[in-house]
Amino acid sequence: MVELIQEPDGPLSGDTPALRLFALLELIAAGDHPVSLPALVAETGLPKPTLHRMLQQLESAGLLLREADGRSYTTGARLHRLAENLLLNDSRNGGRHVILQHLVEELGESCNITALSRGEVVYLDRVETPEPLRFYLRPGSRVPVHCSASGKLFLAQMSARQRHKLIGHAPLKRYTSKTITEPEALEAELDRISAQGYAVDDEEFLPGLVCVAVTVPREDGGQPVLGVAVQAPVMRLSLDDVTTTLPALRNAAEAIGRHETTATMPGEEQS
């Protein structure tokens, strides 16, 4: 067996083969496009046979997926399920839930925390309004990216390559008369969202439902992976009123961002 020797500060550093495989997963997952074996050799400096063996191990475990060209690799379904389960069952979500409860108390409408998972928006947490008229959606529910406020928000921060990979291979499904189904119109909408810093679902997914979403900022300046949104019937939240929700949404998003950062700092005890 060929022993894999790697400098401690190298791109695939690790004390054990398992940790080096994990480092390779991290490297591939951090990119916004599939990566080839030659590209990985150039980036890591490791021998081609060593990297090929590592890729085969990860592919056979369902953690990586080989693209149709047979030469490039991207993250696999098993890794996506792991990431989603971590987000849904994170031990830190108790703190997030309290912030969400306070947001619902302030706005008086249902609010949720969202993430992008396998081409859809998944609700990681949700608190319902006490109002009798409401749209009930439980944590774990999924909604389309192109006609939800959170989904359009995530699309707006992606590169053109990422967006095309996610939604460019099939027609945009119509859910209501207001669903945006033309790619050019969606691109224009995403440009507006990028400029204004928030997204609105104007009855595009469910008739009578309006939603406003903002991203959760990251302390490290990286691309946000979480969103916070408020949903309400159109008779209680019109398009003219959506901007009134933004201060509370952004305050909650910043609080969640701070909570995520402090909860993962090394040396801190978890309650």
Secondary structure, 3 states (H helix, E strand, C coil): CCCCCCCCCCCCCCCCHHHHHHHHHHHHHCCCCCEEHHHHHHHHCCCHHHHHHHHHHHHHCCCEEECCCCCEEEECHHHHHHHHHHHHCCCCHHHHHHHHHHHHHHHCCEEEEEEEECCEEEEEEEECCCCCCCCCCCCCCEEECCCCHHHHHHHHCCCHHHHHHHHCCCCCCCCCCCCCCCHHHHHHHHHHHHHHCCEEEECCCCCCEEEEEEECCCCCCCCCCEEEEEEEECCCCCHHHHHHHHHHHHHHHHHHHHHHHHHCCCCCCCC
